[in-house]
């Protein structure tokens, strides 16, 4: 029975390391919504921030006008998932609550037109 426990424990460790590696691989290449819009539209972060400040447009509107709203929403979801994963790892958020938040974001994005 002791050997079975060791095998199961080793299997769980391997599974955990594998899942962590996949999470790190899937992480977003952007850290902020401004970076995401800039990267998707070919603009600089500074110009995107200036456009938002000067016109009052949301980052979603800027992405939508460039024909990149779908990609923008996907990147924002990844940024949020990264943040939640960090909070779960730090122990400040439960995985169950993180899953609830992700589900709510996905539901909101289904009807999002980029206008905020």
N, C-alpha and C positions, 0 to 999 in steps of 0.2 A: 504494500500500500504506500509506503514511503517513496518508492521509486515513481509511482504514478503521480504523486503530488509534485515531485521534482520535475517530471516531464510536463505536467500541466502548467506549473509555474514558469518554466522555461518557454513554453509555447506562448503564454500570456506576455512575457517580456518581449519576445520577438514580434508579436503582433502589435504591441504598444510602440515599439521602435519603428516598425513599418508604417503604422498609421501616422506617427509624428512626422516621418520623412515625407509622406504624401501631402500632409497639411502644409509643410514648409514649401514643397514644390508648387503647390497650387496658389501660394500667396500672391497677392496683387503686386504689380510692379510700381504702383503709385501709392503714395501715402496720404494724399489729400484729394478732395474733389477738384481743386484747381489744377493739380498735377495731372489728374485723369483727363480733364477737358483739354488741357494743353497737349498732352501726348496723343490724344485721339484726333485732334484737329490740326496738329502741326504748328500751333501757336506757342509762344513762350508763356510760362506761368505768369510772368509779370503782366503781359498783355491781356491775359484772361482775367486776372484779378482787376486790372484797370478797367476793362470792359464792364465787368460786373459792377464795379464801384460807380462808374460814370453813367451807365444806362439803367441800373437797377435790375438787369436781367439775372435770372438764376443761372447756375452752372448748367443745369439741365436744358434751359432754353438755348444757351450758347451751343451746347452739344447738338440739340435738335436742329438748330439753324444750319449746322454743318453736316447734317444727315448722319449723326453719330449717336443718337439718343439710346438705341438698343445697346450699343457697346458701352456707353457711359453708364447705363444702369447696371450692366454686368460688372463693370469695374468698381462701382460704388458698393455693390453687394460684397465683392471680394474684400474691399477695404474694411467694411463693417465686420465681416467674418473674421478677418485678421485681428481686429481690435477685440472682439468677443473671445477669440481663442486665447489671446494674451491675458484677458481678465479671468478666464476660467483657470488658466495655468497659475496665475498669481493667487488664486483662491478668493477673489473678490466677487465672483459670480459663479453660480452653479451651471453645469452643462444644460440642465433642464431649462433654466431661464434663458440661457443663450439660444437654445433651440427655439423657444417661444419668440424671441426677438427676431431671429432670422426668418421665421415663418411670417411674422407681421410685416417685415420689410418686403419679402417676396410678394405678399398680398397687395401691399401698397404700390409696389412697382408695376403690378399688372395693369393698374389704371392710371399710371403716371404719364403725363404728356410733357413733362419737363418744365412746367410753369411754376412748380412749387406747390 
